[in-house]
Amino acid sequence: MPNTAHAYEHVEGIYLPIAVGVFVLVLGTLLVLLIAGARRRTPGRRSQALVLETAYACVLAAVVAFLLWVTFTAETPIDRTAAHPGVRIKVIAAQWSWRFIYADGVSVADVDTWHPTPAYVPTGSEVEFVGSSEDVIHGFWVPGLHYQRQFVPGYTTRLDLLFQAPGYYGGECSVLCGEDHSEMHFAIRAVSPQRFAVWLAHEAARQGVSS
């Protein structure tokens, strides 16, 4: 799985200059036509206008086709899930809380807080999040990875994320979901696989579940 932050930064680096170029092209074309129209004493020939309009439409169609290709090329590998992820974590979203449940029963939960307890993940391998919502649509957004997916009631959303560098990754709900939406935060802390194993064993003992 590619690094989502790098993948989307790459797409942004293509979209932004093209957007500026198209804006300049459209604005320049309008100015040229306005000035030329104001100076022309007789109407231009329809055949000339048709050639210009056709060329303009072809250029814009080519730009759109290229951007679609860039987008799908970046999104397709990101949307794939690994057959054997390093860790699988169930994520339950509800008004207005997040709960992360690991395979051995260890769980991390936060309700209406700006300072959530982080859920730990290992670096260097795919982490699969199996997300669901208990009530309304919630957005699972990790700004540090440029990643967002919606959890829809009645559906299970599977997604893989790769944490290449240790650190704290803040997250929040990106969909207006009710009165305390603004406080619906979560946190993920990426650590080395060895430190993750120690943390998981400690939490299993503390919470009284078998590891």
N, C-alpha and C positions, 0 to 999 in steps of 0.2 A: 504494500500500500504506500502511495506517495505521501510526503509531508504535506498536509492540507494547507498550512500557512504558505509554504513556498508555491504550491500549485495555484492558489488563488491570487497570490502576489504576481505570479507570472501572467495570469489572465488579465489582472488589472493593468499590468504594464503594457499589454497589447490594446486593451479597450480604451484607455485614457488618451493616448496620442491619436487613435483613429477617431474618437469622439470629437477631439479638438479639430482634427482635419476636416471632418464632415461639417462641423459648425462653420469653420472658415469658408469651406466650399459653398455651402448654402448661402451664407451671408454675402460672400463675394459675388455669387451668381445673381442674387437679388439686386445688389448695388449696380452691377454692370447692366442688367436689364432695365432698371429704373433710369439710369443715366442715358443709355442708348435710346430708350423709348422717349425720353424727354427731348432729345435732340433730333429724333427722326420726324420728318415732316410728312412722310408718306408711310402707310402701314407696311410692315415687313411681310415677306412672302411666307405663306403657310408651310411650304416645304422646308424652309430654313428652320422654322420653329420646331417642326416635327423631328428633324435630325437632332437638334440640340436636346429636345425633351427625351428622345430615345436614348441618346448617349448618356444623359444624366441618370435616367432610370436604370440603365445597365450598370453604371458605376456603383450606384447605391445597392443594387441587387447583389453585385459581386462582394461588396463590403459586408452585407448581411450574411451571405453564404459563408464567407470566411470566418466571421465572428461565431456563427453557429458551429462550425467545425472546431474552432478553438475551444468553445465552451464544452461541447460533448467530449472532446479529446481529454480535457482536464477532469470532467465530472465522472466519466465512466469508471476509471480505476478507483476513484474515491468512493463510489457507491458500492463497490464490491466488498463482500465480507469474507474473511479468511475461514477456511474449513476447520483449522485448528488454532484459534487465537491463544495468545499467552494467558489471558485472563478473560473470563466472561462475567459481567456484572449486570444484574437486573436493576433497572432504574424506574421508580414509580413516582410520577408527578401527580400532585393533588393540590387543591386550593388550601393553603399556599405553602407547600412543602415539597422537598425532594427526599427520596429514600434510595440509597444504594445498597443492594443486597448481593453478597458474594456467594459463591457456590457452596461454601461450607456453613452458611448461615450467618456469618458476620454481617452486620448492617451498620450503616452510617445514615443518620437522619437529621434534618434541620427544618424548623418551622419558623417562618416570618423573621428572618434574621439577616442583618447586613454582615455578620461575621460568622459564616457557617463553618462547621467542623469539616475538614477536608476528607474526601475519600481517596485512599492511596491507590496508585497504579504503578506498575513497573515500567521502566524505560526500555526502549529497544525492541519491543515486540507489540503486535497488534492487541489492543484491548477492545473487546466487543461489548458494547452497551446494548442491552435488550430493553427498550423503553416502552412504557405504556402510561396512559392517563386514567385516573379514576373518575374524572368529572368532565372537564372542558378541554379544549385544545391548549397545550402548553408548548413553548418553544425551548428546546435544549440548545442553548447558545454558549459556545466557548470562544470568546473574542480572541484569545491568544493563539488559537489554531485557525481562526477565520472560518469557523464551522458552526452551522445551525441546522437543526432538523426539528420538525414538529411531531409531537406525540398526540395522536388523535384517539379519543375514547373508542374502545371496541377494536382497536388495531394494535398490533405489535410492530414496533419499528426497530430494526436491527442496524447497527452502524459500528464501524471499526474506526478507532483513532490510534494514531501512532505518536507517542510522546518520546521524542528523540533526546530531549535535554531535561535533566532534573529541574524541578521548580514548581511554583505555585501557579495554577491555572484557575482563575476565577470564572464563574459561569452564572447565567441568570436566565429567567424565562423571557423570551423575546416576543411573546404574544400576549396582548392585553387579556387577562384571565379573571379579573375581578378586583375587589376593593384593595387587597394587599398585594397586588401584582408587583409593585415596585420593590417589595421586600423579599421576593421569591428568588433568592440567590442560592448557589451551591459552589463548592470548591473542590478541586482535584489537585492532589499533590503527587507529582511524579518523582519516584526515587529509584535507586538501583534495584535490580531483581533481588539481591541479597537483603537489602534493607526492607523491601516490600515483604519478603517472607517472614522476617522478624516481626514486622508490624502486624501482619495477619495472624501469626501465632499468638502474639500478645493480646490482640483484640478478641480472638477466639476464647482464650483463657478468661479474659475480663468479662466477656458477655456470657460465658458458660455454655459455649457451643463447641462441638467437636471439630477439630481442624483436620 
